[in-house]
Amino acid sequence: MRSNKKQFLLFIISGGIAAFINIVSRAILSVFFEFKISIIFAYCIGMITAYILSRKFVFISHHNLTKSFLAFTFINLIAIVQTYFISIWFKEIVLPFFGIKLLIELISHSIGVAFPVFTSFVGHKYISFGKITK
């Protein structure tokens, strides 16, 4: 059993990798789709990456793959709502208010992706890879 601090640090590292993939995917997808649609597709790519890394390195789960992935997806549905609205809010309201125009989509999306880190950790620890998915 890992300490909560070490587990959270590993969650941050694996989540950081997944977030990086999410953000790069969104930048590429934005060439083909509008910003709002790109956020959703990129989030799915990042979520699958996060699931694989979390299962293998953070929570080291041997639980039922289907149940844990469905629970992981449920937790991420909550997180994607947070990510989506925070990203749009920063792009359309907060950053323009401060006169920021350069890299506005990258900054907005990065803030949106970072926002649900704590709620996701708790949800994944106790639901996605916890007793519920055994």
C-alpha positions as a printed Julia matrix, in Angstrom:
134×3 Matrix{Float64}:
   0.0    0.0     0.0
   1.41   3.36   -1.02
   1.28   6.42    1.18
  -1.31   8.98    0.14
   1.42  11.56   -0.57
   3.36   9.24   -2.88
   0.17   8.08   -4.57
  -0.97  11.68   -5.1
   2.46  12.61   -6.51
   2.28   9.67   -8.95
  -1.27  10.76   -9.83
  -0.02  14.29  -10.55
   2.82  12.95  -12.74
   0.61  10.54  -14.7
  -2.11  13.18  -14.89
   0.46  15.69  -16.12
   1.46  13.35  -18.92
  -2.2   12.79  -19.82
  -2.87  16.54  -19.62
   0.06  17.23  -21.93
  -1.33  14.71  -24.43
  -4.77  16.28  -24.0
  -3.47  19.79  -24.71
  -1.3   18.75  -27.68
  -4.22  16.75  -29.1
  -6.5   19.78  -28.74
  -4.0   21.97  -30.56
  -3.83  19.47  -33.43
  -7.59  18.9   -33.47
  -8.21  22.66  -33.54
  -6.82  22.65  -37.07
  -9.79  20.51  -38.11
 -12.53  21.42  -35.59
 -13.62  24.49  -33.67
 -12.16  25.03  -30.17
 -15.19  23.74  -28.26
 -15.37  20.45  -30.2
 -11.59  20.0   -30.01
 -11.72  20.25  -26.21
 -14.11  17.3   -26.02
 -12.21  15.05  -28.44
  -8.87  15.87  -26.83
 -10.32  15.2   -23.39
 -11.27  11.68  -24.48
  -7.73  11.04  -25.74
  -6.27  12.36  -22.49
  -8.75  10.35  -20.42
  -7.76   7.06  -22.03
  -4.1    7.93  -21.45
  -4.85   8.82  -17.81
  -6.73   5.56  -17.26
  -3.87   3.44  -18.56
  -1.24   5.31  -16.52
  -3.39   5.42  -13.35
  -4.2    1.71  -13.5
  -0.6    0.7   -14.11
   1.4    3.16  -11.98
  -0.79   5.0    -9.46
  -3.5    2.74   -8.11
  -2.0   -0.54   -9.42
  -5.39  -2.05   -9.89
  -6.26  -5.65  -10.57
  -9.95  -4.88  -10.38
 -12.4   -5.72  -13.1
 -11.23  -3.82  -16.19
 -14.73  -3.04  -17.46
 -16.07  -1.85  -14.09
 -13.03   0.27  -13.32
 -13.04   1.86  -16.8
 -16.75   2.65  -16.55
 -16.25   4.18  -13.08
 -13.2    6.07  -14.39
 -15.32   7.37  -17.27
 -18.08   8.46  -14.88
 -15.62  10.44  -12.74
 -14.2   11.97  -15.92
 -17.65  12.99  -17.14
 -17.79  15.24  -14.1
 -14.27  16.46  -14.81
 -14.92  17.15  -18.49
 -17.83  19.4   -17.56
 -15.48  21.33  -15.27
 -12.76  21.42  -17.94
 -15.13  22.5   -20.69
 -16.78  25.37  -18.84
 -13.59  26.62  -17.19
 -11.8   26.6   -20.59
 -14.62  28.5   -22.31
 -14.98  30.94  -19.39
 -11.27  31.77  -19.48
 -11.2   32.06  -23.29
 -14.3   34.19  -23.65
 -14.41  36.23  -20.42
 -11.44  36.11  -18.04
  -8.46  36.42  -20.37
 -10.08  39.03  -22.67
 -10.95  41.05  -19.54
  -7.21  41.24  -18.81
  -6.41  42.01  -22.45
  -4.7   38.67  -23.05
  -4.9   37.65  -26.7
  -1.7   35.73  -27.33
  -2.08  31.93  -26.97
  -5.55  32.43  -25.48
  -6.78  28.95  -26.45
  -3.69  27.23  -25.05
  -3.85  29.16  -21.77
  -7.6   28.68  -21.38
  -7.49  24.98  -22.11
  -4.47  24.41  -19.82
  -6.29  26.06  -16.91
  -9.41  24.02  -17.68
  -7.47  20.74  -17.75
  -5.7   21.49  -14.46
  -8.86  22.49  -12.58
 -10.36  19.06  -11.64
  -7.15  17.43  -10.35
  -8.25  17.07   -6.7
 -11.8   15.9    -7.33
 -10.51  13.4    -9.88
  -7.9   11.97   -7.5
 -10.46  11.31   -4.77
 -12.98   9.9    -7.24
 -10.51   7.56   -8.86
  -8.94   6.42   -5.6
 -12.21   5.51   -3.93
 -14.5    4.77   -6.86
 -12.64   3.9   -10.09
  -9.98   1.77   -8.44
 -11.59   1.3    -5.02
 -13.8   -1.35   -3.5
 -16.68  -0.57   -5.85
 -14.87  -1.97   -8.89
 -13.63  -5.23   -7.34
